[in-house]
Amino acid sequence: QAQLVESGGGLAQPGGSLRLSCVASGMIFSLYPMGWYRQAPGKQRELVASIISGGSSNYVDSVKGRFTISRDNAKNTVYLQMNSLKPEDTGVYYCNAYGGGYNYDYWGQGTQVTVSS
């Protein structure tokens, strides 16, 4: 019954911005650390940003200073603000609710982000 639905992906030019949203349902959202992953074809899925319920966040080095993760527990929503986009940011972005790993996590369906001139 738990479900994560991403939105906000699309095409952006280098240097542009996008904001991704992920709305959760069927779960006690505030109990879960949330994260955004991304994956390009032929590459491993990587954790881009994560945030705990209290608001503390972490980022992969390649996006520090450019991306901001935030959450609104009242709206069951986690966001990823992406600024100063680069072509290497291209990929499918997935919302994740961390339940301890393996089959305890919840995943969204993914949203495509393409950065190209």
C-alpha positions, 0 to 999 in steps of 0.5 A: 500500500505504501507508494512514492510518486515523483514529479518535476523531471524534464529537460533543462539546459546546462546551468538551469534548475529543476525541482523534484517532488516526491509525495508519499502515501500509505506510510508514516512518512515522518518515521522514514529517512528519505533520499533521492537516488539517480541512475544513468544507463550502464551505471550504478544507482547512486544516493544523491541526497538524503534527509532525516525527519528532523531536517539534517541532510547529506549530499554526494560530493558532486552535487554539494552547493548545487542541490538542496533536499528538503521535506515537509512532513505535514505534506508527506513530501520530500523535494530536491531543488537542483540548481546549476545543472550539468549534463552529468546530472542526467539520469532517472531520479528515484525517491527512496524511503529508507526502511533499513535496506533490502526489501524494507525500503520503498521506491518511487517509479522514477522521473527522468532528468535530462540536462542538454543544450 
